[in-house]
Amino acid sequence: MHINLRRAATGFVATAATVVLVLAQPVPAGATPPDDVFAKLLVKQVTGAHAKEHLTALQAIATANGGNRAAGTSGYRASRDYVANKLRKAGYKVTLDPINFVQNWVENSPPTLNQTAPNSKVYVANEDFFTFPPSPAGDVTAQVQTVDLTLPPTPVPSSTSGCETADFTGFVAGRIALIQRGTCPYATKVRNAGLAGASGVIIFNEGQPGRTDAFTVDIGEWRAGIPMVFADFAVGNELAAAAGATVRLKVDATLTLGTDHNVIAETRLGNPKNVVMAGAHLDSVPEGPGINDNGSGTAAILETALQMRHYPVRNKVRFAFWAAEEIGLLGSDQYVEGLSAAERDRIKLYLNFDMVASPNYAYKLYDGDDSDAEGSPAGPPGSAQIERQLANFFDRRGLGHVGTDFDGRSDYGPFIAVGIPAGGIFTGAEGLKTAEEQALFGGTAGVAYDVCYHQACDTITNVNLTALDVNADAIADSVARFAFNTKAIP
């Protein structure tokens, strides 16, 4: 075994039969296990300098394509082809996985929301309520059914109405779901309502100071196929109080869909019933090239994949480069939704890397065990062990790290929603660095982790090369260790 590991360290290409034979042999007492050997090797091979070469390529792609790499653009397609070609040449099995997104949405006429029973009342469009872009067209008259409302509202935004599928237990298909604004993304509420058989959705404000009623944000979600509007608190409160309230809800809009592709690359070797996934979103926002967000995560896992191409992994390793994350996690969400139950069961864990080189960085690890007892709950069983393994890397280097919530803002969301354990690294976005984090990581307290977040200035000059180098090593370490050993994951 020692001889074979040394040969692997020099980059040999093992045959499948040799790999099976070598890895089937027991590790002698006191010997270094293969996951540790290969992790240390991969960390040496994966460097921040090599990852920066990919960032330079992504910057050139954005510059040549209107300044961005957003969903539905030539910049995204060129980014997709760059990543896919690199992985194909390295010998991976590469799939371009098609996903849909909203290419265009136009509201043709103002929406309608009228209470028809037990009282008759006409609500004023674009004053009492607004169409939720990109709502599909629809005209439905049905009874309203409330979904886990918090009335009267609490002093802080804390409603979880519609955030969990369990909130729709007992929901009668064909009714219009009345949902309260709150802690999870609007898209999650709408998707859960659609899955429960709702014929329409009314999301209303919480009723707290500072929660604006003039609401026209595009939530990027249309797949429920039903009309959806956002109403002020007074409308929602009134409908909730009216026993058996029936309303007519109408949206007149034209929705046009486009197609992009996730890039999915899988090792030729490894147990196909025990899949380790690592992912990063490949798209930028339209406002800029997205070199930190999320060229950094893309570059780090791409370089990890390229360097481990000849490794005789025990477990199948699948690298995912997600499309359309910036408009609602559409790539990862549609990917997970398209998996059968058996395919989901084969995915042992998911590692997410979204923004790993923020200029005013902090090393944030997703809080798999909810050890801070604040914010979002723990991830599915196994998430705590992922966090611990990532923490071990930083601890070995004497580097500080802090926790960050699974707040639903990145591509781990669809995985934890179906019970797949997840973890990863995040160096911060528009939030402000704390004094405690300044003491741990340097930088400037009271300033955003990334002052160019979702802006044109998120260019090649917007990345912190120290953070990129450290996190590229941390990613290599975690992927290699799980590629050989997932026994810690329940």
RALINLIN-V564215 format. One record per residue. PHI is phi as a letter, one per 40 degrees, with the letter a starting at -180 (* if undefined). PSI is psi in radians with two decimals (none if undefined). NEAR is the number of other C-alpha atoms within 8 Angstrom. Layout:
PHI,PSI,NEAR / PHI,PSI,NEAR
This chain:
*,-0.71,7 / c,-0.71,5 / c,-0.79,6 / c,-0.67,8 / c,-0.65,10 / c,-0.70,8 / c,-0.69,9 / c,-0.64,13 / c,-0.40,9 / c,0.13,6 / g,0.44,8 / c,2.74,8 / b,1.88,7 / c,2.55,10 / c,2.76,6 / c,-0.67,7 / c,-0.73,6 / c,-0.73,8 / c,-0.82,10 / c,-0.76,8 / c,-0.82,8 / c,-0.84,9 / c,-0.28,8 / c,-0.32,6 / c,2.46,7 / c,2.58,5 / c,2.15,8 / c,2.63,5 / d,2.31,4 / g,-0.17,4 / c,2.71,6 / c,2.19,7 / c,2.71,7 / c,-0.59,8 / c,-0.61,12 / c,-0.73,9 / c,-0.88,10 / c,-0.57,12 / c,-0.78,14 / c,-0.67,9 / c,-0.82,9 / c,-0.65,14 / d,-0.66,12 / c,-0.60,8 / c,-0.59,7 / c,2.05,14 / b,2.71,11 / c,-0.58,14 / c,-0.73,7 / c,-0.69,9 / c,-0.65,17 / c,-0.52,9 / c,-0.67,8 / c,-0.65,9 / c,-0.69,13 / c,-0.69,9 / c,-0.73,8 / c,-0.64,12 / c,-0.76,12 / c,-0.67,8 / c,-0.82,12 / c,-0.78,14 / d,-0.65,10 / c,-0.10,8 / b,0.85,10 / g,0.19,7 / g,0.10,11 / a,3.02,16 / b,0.72,20 / c,2.80,12 / d,2.39,12 / g,0.13,10 / b,2.89,8 / c,-0.52,8 / c,-0.68,14 / c,-0.77,15 / c,-0.68,11 / c,-0.64,9 / c,-0.78,12 / d,-0.82,12 / c,-0.63,8 / d,-0.87,8 / c,-0.81,10 / c,-0.72,11 / c,-0.71,8 / d,-0.76,9 / c,-0.66,14 / c,-0.79,10 / c,-0.47,7 / c,-0.11,8 / g,0.13,8 / c,2.69,12 / c,1.94,9 / b,2.31,11 / b,2.31,7 / c,1.88,8 / c,1.91,9 / c,2.44,8 / b,2.73,13 / b,2.65,9 / a,2.89,12 / c,1.99,12 / c,-0.62,9 / a,2.50,7 / a,2.25,11 / b,2.25,7 / c,2.10,8 / c,-0.55,7 / a,2.81,7 / d,2.62,10 / c,2.94,11 / b,2.34,10 / a,1.84,13 / b,2.31,11 / c,2.20,14 / b,-0.31,11 / a,2.58,9 / c,-0.18,10 / b,2.90,7 / b,2.12,8 / a,2.40,7 / b,2.10,7 / c,2.57,11 / c,2.09,8 / c,2.47,11 / g,0.31,9 / b,-1.01,7 / c,-0.47,10 / a,2.83,13 / b,2.63,14 / c,2.43,13 / c,1.76,12 / c,2.46,10 / b,1.25,12 / d,2.32,16 / c,2.78,14 / c,2.63,12 / i,2.64,10 / a,1.86,9 / b,2.46,9 / b,2.08,8 / a,2.90,11 / c,2.52,10 / c,2.44,13 / b,2.20,10 / c,2.65,9 / b,1.69,12 / f,0.92,9 / c,2.72,10 / b,1.63,9 / b,2.27,6 / c,2.78,4 / c,2.64,8 / c,2.86,9 / c,-0.42,5 / b,2.71,5 / c,1.82,9 / a,0.12,7 / c,2.33,11 / b,0.36,13 / d,2.13,15 / g,0.05,16 / c,-0.42,12 / b,2.57,10 / c,-0.50,9 / c,-0.38,5 / c,-0.37,10 / b,0.21,12 / d,2.20,6 / g,0.02,4 / c,2.35,8 / c,2.06,9 / d,2.42,8 / g,-0.27,8 / c,2.91,14 / c,2.18,13 / c,2.21,14 / b,1.94,14 / b,2.54,15 / c,2.49,16 / d,2.60,12 / a,-2.47,11 / c,-0.32,9 / b,2.90,10 / c,2.56,9 / d,-0.66,8 / d,-0.64,10 / c,-0.78,10 / c,-0.79,14 / c,-0.77,12 / c,-0.75,11 / c,-0.66,13 / c,-0.75,14 / c,-0.73,13 / c,-0.47,8 / c,-0.06,11 / g,0.31,10 / c,2.56,15 / c,-0.17,14 / a,2.90,12 / b,2.31,15 / b,1.99,13 / b,2.23,13 / b,2.77,14 / c,2.86,14 / c,-0.36,12 / g,0.30,8 / b,2.67,10 / d,2.43,4 / g,-0.09,4 / c,1.68,8 / c,2.55,6 / c,-0.29,8 / c,1.50,7 / b,2.00,7 / b,0.31,8 / c,2.48,6 / c,2.05,7 / c,-0.04,11 / g,0.22,11 / b,2.19,11 / b,-0.13,10 / c,-0.26,6 / c,-0.42,10 / g,0.38,8 / b,2.70,14 / c,2.52,15 / a,2.41,13 / b,2.80,12 / b,2.20,13 / b,2.77,14 / c,2.97,11 / c,-0.68,11 / c,-0.72,7 / c,-0.87,11 / c,-0.75,15 / c,-0.71,9 / c,-0.76,8 / c,-0.63,9 / c,-0.58,10 / c,-0.35,6 / c,1.85,8 / d,2.21,6 / g,0.47,8 / d,2.35,14 / b,2.41,12 / b,2.75,13 / b,2.20,13 / b,2.13,14 / b,2.33,12 / b,2.25,16 / b,1.75,12 / a,2.77,12 / b,2.16,10 / b,2.19,13 / b,2.23,8 / b,2.58,9 / b,3.05,9 / b,2.29,9 / b,-3.09,13 / b,2.33,12 / c,2.59,14 / b,2.06,14 / b,2.14,12 / b,2.36,13 / b,2.49,11 / c,2.59,11 / c,-0.55,8 / b,2.98,10 / h,2.70,12 / c,1.99,9 / c,-0.21,8 / c,0.04,7 / b,1.51,11 / b,2.26,14 / b,2.14,15 / b,2.48,13 / b,2.32,14 / a,2.74,15 / a,2.54,15 / c,2.48,14 / c,-0.34,15 / c,2.76,15 / b,3.08,16 / c,2.81,14 / c,-0.37,8 / c,-0.32,9 / a,3.14,16 / c,-0.27,17 / g,0.88,15 / c,-0.67,16 / c,-0.76,16 / b,1.60,13 / b,0.79,15 / d,-0.57,13 / c,-0.84,17 / c,-0.72,15 / d,-0.86,14 / c,-0.70,12 / c,-0.75,14 / c,-0.49,16 / c,-0.81,11 / c,-0.65,11 / c,-0.79,13 / c,-0.77,10 / c,-0.68,10 / c,-0.44,10 / c,0.30,8 / c,-0.49,10 / b,0.09,10 / c,2.39,10 / c,1.21,9 / c,2.54,10 / c,-0.74,11 / b,2.50,15 / c,2.28,17 / b,2.25,13 / b,2.09,12 / c,2.34,12 / b,2.30,12 / b,1.85,12 / c,2.44,15 / c,2.68,16 / f,0.58,16 / c,-0.68,15 / c,-0.20,8 / b,0.55,8 / h,0.48,10 / f,0.60,12 / c,-0.67,13 / c,-0.88,13 / c,-0.65,12 / c,-0.80,11 / c,-0.56,9 / c,-0.89,10 / c,-0.70,10 / c,-0.54,6 / c,-0.12,6 / c,2.47,9 / c,2.92,6 / d,-0.69,6 / c,-0.70,7 / c,-0.66,8 / c,-0.70,10 / c,-0.43,7 / c,-0.33,10 / c,1.91,13 / c,-0.64,13 / a,2.81,12 / b,2.25,15 / b,2.24,11 / b,2.33,14 / b,1.72,14 / b,1.86,13 / g,1.56,15 / b,0.25,15 / a,0.69,15 / c,2.46,17 / c,-0.58,9 / b,0.98,12 / c,2.75,14 / b,2.53,14 / c,1.78,11 / b,2.21,12 / b,2.35,15 / d,2.28,13 / c,1.43,17 / c,-0.46,17 / b,0.10,10 / f,0.79,12 / c,-0.40,6 / c,-0.14,6 / f,0.55,6 / b,2.71,6 / g,-2.39,6 / c,2.68,8 / c,3.07,10 / c,2.75,11 / c,3.09,15 / d,2.75,11 / d,2.30,9 / h,-0.43,14 / c,-0.64,16 / c,-0.68,12 / c,-0.60,10 / c,-0.81,14 / d,-0.73,15 / c,-0.71,8 / c,-0.72,9 / c,-0.74,12 / c,-0.63,10 / d,-0.66,8 / c,-0.87,10 / c,-0.65,12 / c,-0.73,9 / c,-0.52,7 / c,0.01,6 / g,0.50,6 / b,2.42,7 / c,2.82,9 / a,2.70,11 / b,2.91,8 / c,2.77,9 / a,2.52,9 / c,2.64,10 / c,1.44,14 / c,0.11,7 / g,0.16,9 / c,0.07,6 / a,-3.09,9 / c,-0.04,15 / c,-0.39,13 / d,-0.94,11 / c,-0.51,10 / c,-0.84,13 / c,-0.42,12 / c,-0.45,7 / b,0.26,6 / g,0.19,8 / c,2.18,13 / c,2.54,15 / a,2.86,17 / a,-3.10,15 / i,-2.98,12 / b,2.52,13 / a,2.33,14 / b,0.16,13 / h,2.62,14 / b,-1.98,11 / c,-0.16,9 / c,2.83,8 / c,2.38,9 / c,2.38,14 / c,2.89,8 / c,-0.65,8 / c,-0.68,6 / c,-0.61,11 / c,-0.71,12 / c,-0.59,7 / c,-0.73,8 / b,-0.09,10 / g,-2.79,7 / g,-2.73,7 / b,2.07,8 / c,2.60,10 / g,0.03,8 / b,2.56,10 / d,2.56,12 / d,-0.67,16 / b,1.74,12 / c,-0.24,8 / b,0.27,9 / d,2.15,9 / f,0.61,10 / b,2.94,9 / c,-0.42,10 / c,0.08,7 / c,1.28,16 / b,-2.99,13 / c,-0.37,10 / c,0.00,5 / c,0.10,12 / b,2.53,13 / c,1.99,11 / c,-0.48,8 / c,-0.84,8 / c,-0.71,11 / c,-0.78,15 / c,-0.82,12 / c,-0.80,9 / c,-0.55,12 / c,-0.70,15 / c,-0.73,13 / c,-0.67,12 / c,-0.80,11 / d,-0.75,14 / c,-0.85,13 / c,-0.75,11 / c,-0.78,11 / c,-0.77,12 / c,-0.77,13 / c,-0.45,11 / c,-0.46,14 / b,-0.37,11 / a,1.98,10 / b,0.39,9 / c,-0.43,5 / c,-0.28,7 / c,2.09,11 / c,none,5
